[in-house]
Amino acid sequence: MTYEEAKIKFTSLFNAEMNDTQMREFLVELKLDKYTSVNVIAAASEVMRSFALPLPIDDEIRLRSMDIVGTGGDKIGSFNISSTVAILVASCGVSVAKHGSRSVTSKSGSADMFEALGVRLDLSIEDSAKLLGESGFTFMFAQNHHPAMKFIMPVRKTIPDKTIFNILGPLTNPASVTKSMLGVFDKAFVPKMLEALEINGATSAMVVSSNEGMDEISISDITYASQLRDGIIHEFEIDPQEYGIKKMPINSIIGGDAKENAKILVDIFEQNSTDAQRDIVLINTAAALMVDAIARDMQDGLEMAREAIAKKRAQKKLKQIIEISNKL
């Protein structure tokens, strides 16, 4: 299927021009596997974002903001790593417009954890934009921005296999950011997701997937990465031990429900966490800071992340986000 053919099909889907049977047949036909083409992924994400309610921000804010997000679906049960990273990155001076939802495959989605921390999820889209402007961070609750998904989701849930929608969320940021740190559950999608981001306007991005199938940079194994920088795509592997991070078993970063994961985040920022919890956040933060180009390389990013925690900037940023969201 060409890019234009896929775009026409997905436009028909989002315009509610298919009945439930046609919708189901279309999504089953596009079974998500290693053969799924970049054209389909890019076209689907472009159409989905075009039907989203956009975050009303000016271009200056949009161009300096980034998203830090995973597809989910890795079934590992880690705590909310990308959400913790997002706040830590914001505390380093980066504008973060994070896109996420409630749990689908885990005990706690990003929305669940932010809610447990005290961040308001019921903000209007306009107030979400104000939160970004005033704090340098906002959380865009997916259900507030993608109304067309209300009639697609019931059909999607009847399909036992993964569909294209298992990877579209991170590609459909309503703020239309041009910088992304993105994790996916299968390394086969690492280069494809990056190409899709580039086709849809990304200027700087990194897509990662660990050897164990984790949608983060792992501290238990190597991670496969693909990075877009200065118009060039680089593919490489990340071994945390090369940066002085001790290799730890994957069960050392397992989380729980929203309250437990919120506590892990607070413990990391208060320097009361386990080494594994802290280190996996540090290395993912370092990569995100590289994407923003505020860090020269991974080692530089690690030092910046450690300093933000040690000097309590992460704690202060979290407090600021909670306070502003509750005043809007």
N, C-alpha and C positions, 0 to 999 in steps of 0.2 A: 504494500500500500504506500503510495507516494504521500508526501507532506500535505499537498493540497487535497488529495482524496480523504486522508484522515481528518483534515480540518473540516471538510464538508460533513463527514459522518458525525463528528463530535458536536458540531454546531447543531445538527438535527437532533442529537441526543439532548443537549442542554436547552433547546427550544421546546422540548416536550413534544416533538413531532413523531416519536416512537411510542407505541403502546408497550405494556410490560413484557409481552412475549418477544417483540422485536428488540427491545432493550436488552433482555436477557441473552438472546441469541447473539447479538452484537458483542456483548462483553465476554461471553464464553468463547466466541470466535477469536477474540483478542487475548487469549490466555497469556498470562504473564510468565514468560520463561526466557531462557538465554537467546531465543530467536526474536524476541520483541525488538522492533527496529527503533532507531533513534528518531526517525521521521514520525512514527506514531506517538512516541513519548513527548516529543517537542510540540507536535500539533495539538495533542490532547491537553497539555498543560497550558498552551497559549489560549485555547478556547475556554478552558475552565477559568482561567484568570480574567478573561474578557467578560465573563458573566458574573464575576465576583463584585461585591460592593467595595470599592477601593478606599484605602485609608487616605483621607484628605490632607496631604502634606505637600509642601512646595518642593520643587526639584532639588533645591540645595540640600534639604534634609534627606530626601530620597536617595540622592547620589552618595551621601556619606553614611547611610545606614546599611546594616547587614542583617541576615538571618542566620541563626544557628539552630539546626533542626535535624532530626532523624526520621526515617520512614516508619520506625517501629517494626514490629513483625519479626524481630530476631529471636523471640521467645526465650531470651536469656534471663530476664527478670531483674535487670540492673536497676539501681535507683535512677532518678531523673537527671542523668548526666548532662545532656545538652542544655536543659533548663538552668542547671547550676552554672554551667559554663557561660551561658548567655548573660547572667547577672555579673559574674566575675569579669567578663569582657567589657561590659558596660562600665564597671568600676575602674577600668583602665582608660576610660575616655572615649570609647567607641560607641557610636549610636547603634542600638540594637532594636530592630523591629521584628520580634519573634512571632511566628505563626504556629498555632498548635490547637489541639483539641483534647477532649476527654479520652480516657483509656478505651482502647478497642481490644488489644491483645495482652495487656498487662494489668497489674493491680492499680497503677497510677499513671495517667497521662499527664502531659504538661499542665493542662488546665486544672486537673485535680490537685496537683501539688501547689500551684500558685494560689489556688483558692484556700488550701490549708495554711498557707503562709499569711493569708490575710489580704492578698491582692484581689481587688474587685474584678469579677468577670462580666458583670452586667453593665459595664460602661457603654455608652453610645459610641458609635464609630468616631464621631467628632471628638469625644472626650478621650478616646484611645489615642487620637492624634495629638491632643494636648498633653497627654501623659508622656509621649515620646519627646515632644518639644521641651517639656519642663524637667524631665528626669534623664533623658538620653536612653530611655528604655520603654518599650510597650509590649504588651502581649495581645496579639490579635486572635481572639477566640474564633476558630474556624466557622462555627455554626452561625455566627453573626455576619460573616462575610460571604458565605456561599449558599444563598437561599435555594438555588437550583438543585442542590444535593438532597433536599427533602424528599423529592419524588424518585431520585436515583438510588438512594441508600437502601430502601426496602427491597428493591430488586437485587442489588449487589449482595445483600445479606443472604439471599437464597442460593448463591453460587459458592460451593465449598472451596474451590481453588482460588488462588490469588488472581486478582484482575489488575488492569492498568491503574485502578484507583488506589492500589496498595503503595504506589510510588508517587502519585501526583501531588499529594499534600505539600511536600517540601518544595515543589516546583511552582507553586501557585500563590506565592506571597502577595497579599493584597496591597502591600505598600510598593510593589514593583521594584524591590531593591535590586541592585546590580551586583551585590557582593553576597556570597553564600558559603557557609561551612555546613556541608550536608553529609549525613551518614545513611548508608543503605545496607539492608540485611544480606545481600549477596554480591560478592565481588564482581560477578558478571555484569552488573549494572553500573559499576563505578565509571568506566569511560563513557557509557551511554548517557548517564545522568549529567555528566559534565558537558558533553556535547549538546544536550538538550538545553542546559542552562545558557550556553554560549549562543545557540541559535535564537534564544528568546531574550538576548540582550545583556547577559552577565558580562562584566568586565574583569572580575576577579572572583575565583571560586575554588573550593577544594571539595572533592567527594571521596569518602573513605568507607572501607568495609574491612573488618578484621578477618583473620584466617579462620576464626571460629564462627564467623557469620554475625558478628556484632556490628550494629550501625553506629559505631564510635571508633576512635583510635583506642586500641586495647593495650593493657599492661600485662596481658597474659600470653600474647603471641604477636606475630608481626601483623601489620595492617597494610592493606593495599590502598594506594592513594593516587588520585589524578588531580592535577592543579592547573588552573588557567591563570596565567599571569603575563601581562604585557602582550596579550594576543597569542601567546605560545602555550601549548599544553604539554605538561611534563607528567610522566607516569613513574612512580617510584614506590618503594616499600619503607615503612616506618618501623624501626625496632626501638622500643622505648629504652632498652638497656644502653643504646648508644648515647643517650642523653642523661645517663646516671640514674635512671629510674629502675628500681628493683622489679624483676619479674615476679608477679603474684598470680595465684590461681584465680580462675574466673569467678569462683564462688565468693571471693573477697569483696566483690562490688555488687553483690545481690542486694536488692532493696525490698521494700514491702508496699504497704498501702500509702495513700497520699500523706498522712500524718507522719509516718515513719520516714518517708523520703524527704519531707520538709525538714524533719529533725536532722537528717544526714546533711542537708545543705547548710543548715545553721551551724552544725558542728564543724563542718569544713571551714566556714568563714570565721568561726570562733577558735579555730585551731585545736579542736577537741575530737576530730575524726580519726579514723584509722589511717595509716599511711597509704593503703591501697585506695581508699575513697578520695583522699587528697590528691594522690598522684595521677589518677585517671582524669580528674578534673583539670589538673595543671597541664598535662600534655595536650588535651583537647583545646584548652584555652590558648596555649601557645600556637597551635595550628590556626585557630581563628584569628589571632592577632597578626599572623603572617598574611592571611587573606586580606585583612584590612590594610596591610602594609605599615602598620604602626610598629611591628616587630620585624627586624631584618631577617631573622631565621628562627628555627625552633628553640635554640638555646637562649636567644634574646627574649623570645616570648615566654619561656619558662621563668626567667628572672623577673619579668614584669608581673606575671601572675602571682609568683611567690610574694613579691613586694606588696601587691594589692591586698593580699590576705594579711600579711604581717603588720601592715600599717592601718589595718581595719577599714580600708576603703571599700571592700566588698560588703562588710557589715553595714556601713553607712549608706551605700547605694541601695541595698535591700530595704532598709528602713525608709529611705526617701521614696522609693517606688510605692511601698505600702501606704505611706502617709498621703502622697499626692493622689493615688488612685481612690482613696477613701474621701478626699475632699472634693473631687470633681463631681 
